[in-house]
Amino acid sequence: MTKVVIGSMLLGSLLLADTWTCYRYVDGSPTGGFLKVQASTKQEAEQKSLEKYKKLGYKVDYTKCK
């Protein structure tokens, strides 16, 4: 029963998330290319994309998401 409730909660939170397109910036300039992430807010999307760029080994100072 607990697994069903937790699964339903996770599915519900995914359905509420939006798809954000995020661009990376280095030294104040956009570098080209983008990532798409699922997040509920712009702040969450920028944090997720920053972590994803770093994990992929890209140099990044910050990201901006639309």
mmCIF file of the N, C-alpha and C atoms, coordinates in Angstrom:
data_MODEL
# 
_entry.id   MODEL 
# 
loop_
_atom_site.group_PDB 
_atom_site.id 
_atom_site.type_symbol 
_atom_site.label_atom_id 
_atom_site.label_alt_id 
_atom_site.label_comp_id 
_atom_site.label_asym_id 
_atom_site.label_entity_id 
_atom_site.label_seq_id 
_atom_site.pdbx_PDB_ins_code 
_atom_site.Cartn_x 
_atom_site.Cartn_y 
_atom_site.Cartn_z 
_atom_site.occupancy 
_atom_site.B_iso_or_equiv 
_atom_site.pdbx_formal_charge 
_atom_site.auth_seq_id 
_atom_site.auth_comp_id 
_atom_site.auth_asym_id 
_atom_site.auth_atom_id 
_atom_site.pdbx_PDB_model_num 
ATOM 1   N N  . MET A 1 1  ? 0.828  -1.200 0.000   1.00 0.00 ? 1  MET A N  1 
ATOM 2   C CA . MET A 1 1  ? 0.000  0.000  0.000   1.00 0.00 ? 1  MET A CA 1 
ATOM 3   C C  . MET A 1 1  ? 0.864  1.252  0.000   1.00 0.00 ? 1  MET A C  1 
ATOM 4   N N  . THR A 1 2  ? 1.909  1.249  0.813   1.00 0.00 ? 2  THR A N  1 
ATOM 5   C CA . THR A 1 2  ? 2.787  2.420  0.897   1.00 0.00 ? 2  THR A CA 1 
ATOM 6   C C  . THR A 1 2  ? 3.452  2.697  -0.449  1.00 0.00 ? 2  THR A C  1 
ATOM 7   N N  . LYS A 1 3  ? 3.876  1.640  -1.152  1.00 0.00 ? 3  LYS A N  1 
ATOM 8   C CA . LYS A 1 3  ? 4.519  1.814  -2.453  1.00 0.00 ? 3  LYS A CA 1 
ATOM 9   C C  . LYS A 1 3  ? 3.565  2.443  -3.460  1.00 0.00 ? 3  LYS A C  1 
ATOM 10  N N  . VAL A 1 4  ? 2.298  2.086  -3.395  1.00 0.00 ? 4  VAL A N  1 
ATOM 11  C CA . VAL A 1 4  ? 1.310  2.642  -4.307  1.00 0.00 ? 4  VAL A CA 1 
ATOM 12  C C  . VAL A 1 4  ? 1.125  4.133  -4.038  1.00 0.00 ? 4  VAL A C  1 
ATOM 13  N N  . VAL A 1 5  ? 1.057  4.520  -2.792  1.00 0.00 ? 5  VAL A N  1 
ATOM 14  C CA . VAL A 1 5  ? 0.877  5.921  -2.424  1.00 0.00 ? 5  VAL A CA 1 
ATOM 15  C C  . VAL A 1 5  ? 2.092  6.740  -2.852  1.00 0.00 ? 5  VAL A C  1 
ATOM 16  N N  . ILE A 1 6  ? 3.291  6.242  -2.579  1.00 0.00 ? 6  ILE A N  1 
ATOM 17  C CA . ILE A 1 6  ? 4.509  6.961  -2.957  1.00 0.00 ? 6  ILE A CA 1 
ATOM 18  C C  . ILE A 1 6  ? 4.605  7.066  -4.477  1.00 0.00 ? 6  ILE A C  1 
ATOM 19  N N  . GLY A 1 7  ? 4.294  5.983  -5.179  1.00 0.00 ? 7  GLY A N  1 
ATOM 20  C CA . GLY A 1 7  ? 4.313  6.008  -6.636  1.00 0.00 ? 7  GLY A CA 1 
ATOM 21  C C  . GLY A 1 7  ? 3.332  7.015  -7.196  1.00 0.00 ? 7  GLY A C  1 
ATOM 22  N N  . SER A 1 8  ? 2.161  7.101  -6.606  1.00 0.00 ? 8  SER A N  1 
ATOM 23  C CA . SER A 1 8  ? 1.158  8.072  -7.048  1.00 0.00 ? 8  SER A CA 1 
ATOM 24  C C  . SER A 1 8  ? 1.625  9.498  -6.811  1.00 0.00 ? 8  SER A C  1 
ATOM 25  N N  . MET A 1 9  ? 2.288  9.728  -5.684  1.00 0.00 ? 9  MET A N  1 
ATOM 26  C CA . MET A 1 9  ? 2.804  11.061 -5.372  1.00 0.00 ? 9  MET A CA 1 
ATOM 27  C C  . MET A 1 9  ? 3.893  11.463 -6.360  1.00 0.00 ? 9  MET A C  1 
ATOM 28  N N  . LEU A 1 10 ? 4.788  10.549 -6.700  1.00 0.00 ? 10 LEU A N  1 
ATOM 29  C CA . LEU A 1 10 ? 5.847  10.840 -7.655  1.00 0.00 ? 10 LEU A CA 1 
ATOM 30  C C  . LEU A 1 10 ? 5.284  11.115 -9.037  1.00 0.00 ? 10 LEU A C  1 
ATOM 31  N N  . LEU A 1 11 ? 4.340  10.318 -9.461  1.00 0.00 ? 11 LEU A N  1 
ATOM 32  C CA . LEU A 1 11 ? 3.707  10.523 -10.759 1.00 0.00 ? 11 LEU A CA 1 
ATOM 33  C C  . LEU A 1 11 ? 2.990  11.868 -10.796 1.00 0.00 ? 11 LEU A C  1 
ATOM 34  N N  . GLY A 1 12 ? 2.322  12.211 -9.723  1.00 0.00 ? 12 GLY A N  1 
ATOM 35  C CA . GLY A 1 12 ? 1.633  13.495 -9.643  1.00 0.00 ? 12 GLY A CA 1 
ATOM 36  C C  . GLY A 1 12 ? 2.586  14.667 -9.746  1.00 0.00 ? 12 GLY A C  1 
ATOM 37  N N  . SER A 1 13 ? 3.746  14.576 -9.098  1.00 0.00 ? 13 SER A N  1 
ATOM 38  C CA . SER A 1 13 ? 4.704  15.669 -9.158  1.00 0.00 ? 13 SER A CA 1 
ATOM 39  C C  . SER A 1 13 ? 5.322  15.791 -10.547 1.00 0.00 ? 13 SER A C  1 
ATOM 40  N N  . LEU A 1 14 ? 5.494  14.676 -11.250 1.00 0.00 ? 14 LEU A N  1 
ATOM 41  C CA . LEU A 1 14 ? 6.006  14.739 -12.616 1.00 0.00 ? 14 LEU A CA 1 
ATOM 42  C C  . LEU A 1 14 ? 4.999  15.377 -13.556 1.00 0.00 ? 14 LEU A C  1 
ATOM 43  N N  . LEU A 1 15 ? 3.737  15.128 -13.329 1.00 0.00 ? 15 LEU A N  1 
ATOM 44  C CA . LEU A 1 15 ? 2.712  15.705 -14.180 1.00 0.00 ? 15 LEU A CA 1 
ATOM 45  C C  . LEU A 1 15 ? 2.608  17.214 -13.993 1.00 0.00 ? 15 LEU A C  1 
ATOM 46  N N  . LEU A 1 16 ? 2.971  17.717 -12.825 1.00 0.00 ? 16 LEU A N  1 
ATOM 47  C CA . LEU A 1 16 ? 2.917  19.148 -12.548 1.00 0.00 ? 16 LEU A CA 1 
ATOM 48  C C  . LEU A 1 16 ? 4.154  19.886 -13.066 1.00 0.00 ? 16 LEU A C  1 
ATOM 49  N N  . ALA A 1 17 ? 5.224  19.159 -13.372 1.00 0.00 ? 17 ALA A N  1 
ATOM 50  C CA . ALA A 1 17 ? 6.461  19.781 -13.835 1.00 0.00 ? 17 ALA A CA 1 
ATOM 51  C C  . ALA A 1 17 ? 6.319  20.235 -15.284 1.00 0.00 ? 17 ALA A C  1 
ATOM 52  N N  . ASP A 1 18 ? 7.000  21.331 -15.608 1.00 0.00 ? 18 ASP A N  1 
ATOM 53  C CA . ASP A 1 18 ? 7.032  21.863 -16.967 1.00 0.00 ? 18 ASP A CA 1 
ATOM 54  C C  . ASP A 1 18 ? 8.363  21.497 -17.606 1.00 0.00 ? 18 ASP A C  1 
ATOM 55  N N  . THR A 1 19 ? 8.414  21.562 -18.920 1.00 0.00 ? 19 THR A N  1 
ATOM 56  C CA . THR A 1 19 ? 9.677  21.379 -19.631 1.00 0.00 ? 19 THR A CA 1 
ATOM 57  C C  . THR A 1 19 ? 10.285 22.755 -19.859 1.00 0.00 ? 19 THR A C  1 
ATOM 58  N N  . TRP A 1 20 ? 11.525 22.911 -19.439 1.00 0.00 ? 20 TRP A N  1 
ATOM 59  C CA . TRP A 1 20 ? 12.256 24.164 -19.564 1.00 0.00 ? 20 TRP A CA 1 
ATOM 60  C C  . TRP A 1 20 ? 13.429 23.977 -20.528 1.00 0.00 ? 20 TRP A C  1 
ATOM 61  N N  . THR A 1 21 ? 13.686 24.960 -21.361 1.00 0.00 ? 21 THR A N  1 
ATOM 62  C CA . THR A 1 21 ? 14.849 24.963 -22.241 1.00 0.00 ? 21 THR A CA 1 
ATOM 63  C C  . THR A 1 21 ? 15.882 25.878 -21.593 1.00 0.00 ? 21 THR A C  1 
ATOM 64  N N  . CYS A 1 22 ? 17.082 25.323 -21.336 1.00 0.00 ? 22 CYS A N  1 
ATOM 65  C CA . CYS A 1 22 ? 18.098 26.055 -20.575 1.00 0.00 ? 22 CYS A CA 1 
ATOM 66  C C  . CYS A 1 22 ? 19.382 26.214 -21.374 1.00 0.00 ? 22 CYS A C  1 
ATOM 67  N N  . TYR A 1 23 ? 19.937 27.411 -21.337 1.00 0.00 ? 23 TYR A N  1 
ATOM 68  C CA . TYR A 1 23 ? 21.150 27.760 -22.061 1.00 0.00 ? 23 TYR A CA 1 
ATOM 69  C C  . TYR A 1 23 ? 22.275 28.018 -21.066 1.00 0.00 ? 23 TYR A C  1 
ATOM 70  N N  . ARG A 1 24 ? 23.500 27.628 -21.420 1.00 0.00 ? 24 ARG A N  1 
ATOM 71  C CA . ARG A 1 24 ? 24.627 27.843 -20.512 1.00 0.00 ? 24 ARG A CA 1 
ATOM 72  C C  . ARG A 1 24 ? 25.386 29.107 -20.901 1.00 0.00 ? 24 ARG A C  1 
ATOM 73  N N  . TYR A 1 25 ? 25.952 29.738 -19.878 1.00 0.00 ? 25 TYR A N  1 
ATOM 74  C CA . TYR A 1 25 ? 26.719 30.967 -20.054 1.00 0.00 ? 25 TYR A CA 1 
ATOM 75  C C  . TYR A 1 25 ? 28.090 30.800 -19.418 1.00 0.00 ? 25 TYR A C  1 
ATOM 76  N N  . VAL A 1 26 ? 29.123 31.306 -20.118 1.00 0.00 ? 26 VAL A N  1 
ATOM 77  C CA . VAL A 1 26 ? 30.494 31.319 -19.619 1.00 0.00 ? 26 VAL A CA 1 
ATOM 78  C C  . VAL A 1 26 ? 31.023 32.734 -19.816 1.00 0.00 ? 26 VAL A C  1 
ATOM 79  N N  . ASP A 1 27 ? 31.568 33.319 -18.772 1.00 0.00 ? 27 ASP A N  1 
ATOM 80  C CA . ASP A 1 27 ? 32.086 34.697 -18.812 1.00 0.00 ? 27 ASP A CA 1 
ATOM 81  C C  . ASP A 1 27 ? 31.037 35.691 -19.304 1.00 0.00 ? 27 ASP A C  1 
ATOM 82  N N  . GLY A 1 28 ? 29.779 35.464 -18.941 1.00 0.00 ? 28 GLY A N  1 
ATOM 83  C CA . GLY A 1 28 ? 28.702 36.385 -19.276 1.00 0.00 ? 28 GLY A CA 1 
ATOM 84  C C  . GLY A 1 28 ? 28.144 36.253 -20.674 1.00 0.00 ? 28 GLY A C  1 
ATOM 85  N N  . SER A 1 29 ? 28.645 35.303 -21.462 1.00 0.00 ? 29 SER A N  1 
ATOM 86  C CA . SER A 1 29 ? 28.177 35.136 -22.837 1.00 0.00 ? 29 SER A CA 1 
ATOM 87  C C  . SER A 1 29 ? 27.567 33.749 -23.035 1.00 0.00 ? 29 SER A C  1 
ATOM 88  N N  . PRO A 1 30 ? 26.497 33.672 -23.846 1.00 0.00 ? 30 PRO A N  1 
ATOM 89  C CA . PRO A 1 30 ? 25.932 32.353 -24.146 1.00 0.00 ? 30 PRO A CA 1 
ATOM 90  C C  . PRO A 1 30 ? 26.917 31.561 -24.997 1.00 0.00 ? 30 PRO A C  1 
ATOM 91  N N  . THR A 1 31 ? 26.926 30.248 -24.816 1.00 0.00 ? 31 THR A N  1 
ATOM 92  C CA . THR A 1 31 ? 27.906 29.414 -25.509 1.00 0.00 ? 31 THR A CA 1 
ATOM 93  C C  . THR A 1 31 ? 27.294 28.606 -26.644 1.00 0.00 ? 31 THR A C  1 
ATOM 94  N N  . GLY A 1 32 ? 26.016 28.698 -26.836 1.00 0.00 ? 32 GLY A N  1 
ATOM 95  C CA . GLY A 1 32 ? 25.355 27.919 -27.879 1.00 0.00 ? 32 GLY A CA 1 
ATOM 96  C C  . GLY A 1 32 ? 24.888 26.581 -27.321 1.00 0.00 ? 32 GLY A C  1 
ATOM 97  N N  . GLY A 1 33 ? 23.896 26.030 -27.940 1.00 0.00 ? 33 GLY A N  1 
ATOM 98  C CA . GLY A 1 33 ? 23.336 24.773 -27.467 1.00 0.00 ? 33 GLY A CA 1 
ATOM 99  C C  . GLY A 1 33 ? 22.404 24.985 -26.284 1.00 0.00 ? 33 GLY A C  1 
ATOM 100 N N  . PHE A 1 34 ? 21.680 23.928 -25.932 1.00 0.00 ? 34 PHE A N  1 
ATOM 101 C CA . PHE A 1 34 ? 20.736 24.014 -24.825 1.00 0.00 ? 34 PHE A CA 1 
ATOM 102 C C  . PHE A 1 34 ? 20.439 22.632 -24.287 1.00 0.00 ? 34 PHE A C  1 
ATOM 103 N N  . LEU A 1 35 ? 19.844 22.600 -23.113 1.00 0.00 ? 35 LEU A N  1 
ATOM 104 C CA . LEU A 1 35 ? 19.339 21.375 -22.485 1.00 0.00 ? 35 LEU A CA 1 
ATOM 105 C C  . LEU A 1 35 ? 17.867 21.570 -22.199 1.00 0.00 ? 35 LEU A C  1 
ATOM 106 N N  . LYS A 1 36 ? 17.141 20.480 -22.143 1.00 0.00 ? 36 LYS A N  1 
ATOM 107 C CA . LYS A 1 36 ? 15.749 20.526 -21.690 1.00 0.00 ? 36 LYS A CA 1 
ATOM 108 C C  . LYS A 1 36 ? 15.666 19.756 -20.384 1.00 0.00 ? 36 LYS A C  1 
ATOM 109 N N  . VAL A 1 37 ? 15.014 20.361 -19.396 1.00 0.00 ? 37 VAL A N  1 
ATOM 110 C CA . VAL A 1 37 ? 14.846 19.727 -18.088 1.00 0.00 ? 37 VAL A CA 1 
ATOM 111 C C  . VAL A 1 37 ? 13.389 19.834 -17.655 1.00 0.00 ? 37 VAL A C  1 
ATOM 112 N N  . GLN A 1 38 ? 12.991 18.934 -16.781 1.00 0.00 ? 38 GLN A N  1 
ATOM 113 C CA . GLN A 1 38 ? 11.655 18.947 -16.186 1.00 0.00 ? 38 GLN A CA 1 
ATOM 114 C C  . GLN A 1 38 ? 11.763 19.577 -14.803 1.00 0.00 ? 38 GLN A C  1 
ATOM 115 N N  . ALA A 1 39 ? 10.980 20.629 -14.556 1.00 0.00 ? 39 ALA A N  1 
ATOM 116 C CA . ALA A 1 39 ? 10.998 21.293 -13.257 1.00 0.00 ? 39 ALA A CA 1 
ATOM 117 C C  . ALA A 1 39 ? 9.702  22.068 -13.060 1.00 0.00 ? 39 ALA A C  1 
ATOM 118 N N  . SER A 1 40 ? 9.388  22.329 -11.804 1.00 0.00 ? 40 SER A N  1 
ATOM 119 C CA . SER A 1 40 ? 8.168  23.062 -11.475 1.00 0.00 ? 40 SER A CA 1 
ATOM 120 C C  . SER A 1 40 ? 8.363  24.577 -11.538 1.00 0.00 ? 40 SER A C  1 
ATOM 121 N N  . THR A 1 41 ? 9.602  25.035 -11.275 1.00 0.00 ? 41 THR A N  1 
ATOM 122 C CA . THR A 1 41 ? 9.877  26.472 -11.266 1.00 0.00 ? 41 THR A CA 1 
ATOM 123 C C  . THR A 1 41 ? 11.115 26.776 -12.100 1.00 0.00 ? 41 THR A C  1 
ATOM 124 N N  . LYS A 1 42 ? 11.267 28.043 -12.464 1.00 0.00 ? 42 LYS A N  1 
ATOM 125 C CA . LYS A 1 42 ? 12.435 28.476 -13.224 1.00 0.00 ? 42 LYS A CA 1 
ATOM 126 C C  . LYS A 1 42 ? 13.714 28.261 -12.415 1.00 0.00 ? 42 LYS A C  1 
ATOM 127 N N  . GLN A 1 43 ? 13.666 28.570 -11.140 1.00 0.00 ? 43 GLN A N  1 
ATOM 128 C CA . GLN A 1 43 ? 14.831 28.401 -10.269 1.00 0.00 ? 43 GLN A CA 1 
ATOM 129 C C  . GLN A 1 43 ? 15.258 26.929 -10.213 1.00 0.00 ? 43 GLN A C  1 
ATOM 130 N N  . GLU A 1 44 ? 14.302 26.034 -10.078 1.00 0.00 ? 44 GLU A N  1 
ATOM 131 C CA . GLU A 1 44 ? 14.603 24.601 -10.047 1.00 0.00 ? 44 GLU A CA 1 
ATOM 132 C C  . GLU A 1 44 ? 15.199 24.150 -11.383 1.00 0.00 ? 44 GLU A C  1 
ATOM 133 N N  . ALA A 1 45 ? 14.661 24.654 -12.488 1.00 0.00 ? 45 ALA A N  1 
ATOM 134 C CA . ALA A 1 45 ? 15.166 24.299 -13.816 1.00 0.00 ? 45 ALA A CA 1 
ATOM 135 C C  . ALA A 1 45 ? 16.604 24.759 -13.995 1.00 0.00 ? 45 ALA A C  1 
ATOM 136 N N  . GLU A 1 46 ? 16.905 25.972 -13.540 1.00 0.00 ? 46 GLU A N  1 
ATOM 137 C CA . GLU A 1 46 ? 18.270 26.488 -13.676 1.00 0.00 ? 46 GLU A CA 1 
ATOM 138 C C  . GLU A 1 46 ? 19.244 25.687 -12.826 1.00 0.00 ? 46 GLU A C  1 
ATOM 139 N N  . GLN A 1 47 ? 18.831 25.269 -11.646 1.00 0.00 ? 47 GLN A N  1 
ATOM 140 C CA . GLN A 1 47 ? 19.692 24.452 -10.792 1.00 0.00 ? 47 GLN A CA 1 
ATOM 141 C C  . GLN A 1 47 ? 19.929 23.082 -11.413 1.00 0.00 ? 47 GLN A C  1 
ATOM 142 N N  . LYS A 1 48 ? 18.879 22.465 -11.915 1.00 0.00 ? 48 LYS A N  1 
ATOM 143 C CA . LYS A 1 48 ? 19.004 21.143 -12.539 1.00 0.00 ? 48 LYS A CA 1 
ATOM 144 C C  . LYS A 1 48 ? 19.896 21.206 -13.783 1.00 0.00 ? 48 LYS A C  1 
ATOM 145 N N  . SER A 1 49 ? 19.708 22.233 -14.610 1.00 0.00 ? 49 SER A N  1 
ATOM 146 C CA . SER A 1 49 ? 20.506 22.336 -15.828 1.00 0.00 ? 49 SER A CA 1 
ATOM 147 C C  . SER A 1 49 ? 21.973 22.618 -15.505 1.00 0.00 ? 49 SER A C  1 
ATOM 148 N N  . LEU A 1 50 ? 22.226 23.418 -14.479 1.00 0.00 ? 50 LEU A N  1 
ATOM 149 C CA . LEU A 1 50 ? 23.600 23.691 -14.058 1.00 0.00 ? 50 LEU A CA 1 
ATOM 150 C C  . LEU A 1 50 ? 24.290 22.400 -13.636 1.00 0.00 ? 50 LEU A C  1 
ATOM 151 N N  . GLU A 1 51 ? 23.611 21.608 -12.833 1.00 0.00 ? 51 GLU A N  1 
ATOM 152 C CA . GLU A 1 51 ? 24.162 20.325 -12.385 1.00 0.00 ? 51 GLU A CA 1 
ATOM 153 C C  . GLU A 1 51 ? 24.383 19.379 -13.567 1.00 0.00 ? 51 GLU A C  1 
ATOM 154 N N  . LYS A 1 52 ? 23.451 19.375 -14.516 1.00 0.00 ? 52 LYS A N  1 
ATOM 155 C CA . LYS A 1 52 ? 23.551 18.482 -15.669 1.00 0.00 ? 52 LYS A CA 1 
ATOM 156 C C  . LYS A 1 52 ? 24.732 18.881 -16.562 1.00 0.00 ? 52 LYS A C  1 
ATOM 157 N N  . TYR A 1 53 ? 24.898 20.181 -16.815 1.00 0.00 ? 53 TYR A N  1 
ATOM 158 C CA . TYR A 1 53 ? 26.039 20.641 -17.613 1.00 0.00 ? 53 TYR A CA 1 
ATOM 159 C C  . TYR A 1 53 ? 27.356 20.254 -16.952 1.00 0.00 ? 53 TYR A C  1 
ATOM 160 N N  . LYS A 1 54 ? 27.452 20.458 -15.639 1.00 0.00 ? 54 LYS A N  1 
ATOM 161 C CA . LYS A 1 54 ? 28.682 20.108 -14.920 1.00 0.00 ? 54 LYS A CA 1 
ATOM 162 C C  . LYS A 1 54 ? 28.942 18.606 -14.979 1.00 0.00 ? 54 LYS A C  1 
ATOM 163 N N  . LYS A 1 55 ? 27.885 17.809 -14.841 1.00 0.00 ? 55 LYS A N  1 
ATOM 164 C CA . LYS A 1 55 ? 28.023 16.353 -14.901 1.00 0.00 ? 55 LYS A CA 1 
ATOM 165 C C  . LYS A 1 55 ? 28.516 15.917 -16.278 1.00 0.00 ? 55 LYS A C  1 
ATOM 166 N N  . LEU A 1 56 ? 28.080 16.609 -17.322 1.00 0.00 ? 56 LEU A N  1 
ATOM 167 C CA . LEU A 1 56 ? 28.501 16.288 -18.685 1.00 0.00 ? 56 LEU A CA 1 
ATOM 168 C C  . LEU A 1 56 ? 29.913 16.793 -18.992 1.00 0.00 ? 56 LEU A C  1 
ATOM 169 N N  . GLY A 1 57 ? 30.491 17.576 -18.072 1.00 0.00 ? 57 GLY A N  1 
ATOM 170 C CA . GLY A 1 57 ? 31.860 18.051 -18.245 1.00 0.00 ? 57 GLY A CA 1 
ATOM 171 C C  . GLY A 1 57 ? 32.000 19.375 -18.975 1.00 0.00 ? 57 GLY A C  1 
ATOM 172 N N  . TYR A 1 58 ? 30.911 20.101 -19.148 1.00 0.00 ? 58 TYR A N  1 
ATOM 173 C CA . TYR A 1 58 ? 30.967 21.401 -19.811 1.00 0.00 ? 58 TYR A CA 1 
ATOM 174 C C  . TYR A 1 58 ? 31.369 22.490 -18.826 1.00 0.00 ? 58 TYR A C  1 
ATOM 175 N N  . LYS A 1 59 ? 32.112 23.488 -19.309 1.00 0.00 ? 59 LYS A N  1 
ATOM 176 C CA . LYS A 1 59 ? 32.399 24.662 -18.500 1.00 0.00 ? 59 LYS A CA 1 
ATOM 177 C C  . LYS A 1 59 ? 31.127 25.507 -18.482 1.00 0.00 ? 59 LYS A C  1 
ATOM 178 N N  . VAL A 1 60 ? 30.716 25.935 -17.300 1.00 0.00 ? 60 VAL A N  1 
ATOM 179 C CA . VAL A 1 60 ? 29.490 26.732 -17.179 1.00 0.00 ? 60 VAL A CA 1 
ATOM 180 C C  . VAL A 1 60 ? 29.573 27.591 -15.920 1.00 0.00 ? 60 VAL A C  1 
ATOM 181 N N  . ASP A 1 61 ? 29.228 28.869 -16.060 1.00 0.00 ? 61 ASP A N  1 
ATOM 182 C CA . ASP A 1 61 ? 29.170 29.770 -14.914 1.00 0.00 ? 61 ASP A CA 1 
ATOM 183 C C  . ASP A 1 61 ? 27.742 29.824 -14.357 1.00 0.00 ? 61 ASP A C  1 
ATOM 184 N N  . TYR A 1 62 ? 26.770 29.900 -15.260 1.00 0.00 ? 62 TYR A N  1 
ATOM 185 C CA . TYR A 1 62 ? 25.365 29.897 -14.858 1.00 0.00 ? 62 TYR A CA 1 
ATOM 186 C C  . TYR A 1 62 ? 24.513 29.525 -16.060 1.00 0.00 ? 62 TYR A C  1 
ATOM 187 N N  . THR A 1 63 ? 23.234 29.281 -15.810 1.00 0.00 ? 63 THR A N  1 
ATOM 188 C CA . THR A 1 63 ? 22.305 28.957 -16.886 1.00 0.00 ? 63 THR A CA 1 
ATOM 189 C C  . THR A 1 63 ? 21.094 29.877 -16.807 1.00 0.00 ? 63 THR A C  1 
ATOM 190 N N  . LYS A 1 64 ? 20.438 30.035 -17.936 1.00 0.00 ? 64 LYS A N  1 
ATOM 191 C CA . LYS A 1 64 ? 19.166 30.757 -18.012 1.00 0.00 ? 64 LYS A CA 1 
ATOM 192 C C  . LYS A 1 64 ? 18.162 29.859 -18.696 1.00 0.00 ? 64 LYS A C  1 
ATOM 193 N N  . CYS A 1 65 ? 16.973 29.775 -18.121 1.00 0.00 ? 65 CYS A N  1 
ATOM 194 C CA . CYS A 1 65 ? 15.951 28.886 -18.667 1.00 0.00 ? 65 CYS A CA 1 
ATOM 195 C C  . CYS A 1 65 ? 14.709 29.659 -19.093 1.00 0.00 ? 65 CYS A C  1 
ATOM 196 N N  . LYS A 1 66 ? 14.076 29.153 -20.143 1.00 0.00 ? 66 LYS A N  1 
ATOM 197 C CA . LYS A 1 66 ? 12.818 29.733 -20.647 1.00 0.00 ? 66 LYS A CA 1 
ATOM 198 C C  . LYS A 1 66 ? 11.766 28.652 -20.627 1.00 0.00 ? 66 LYS A C  1 
# 
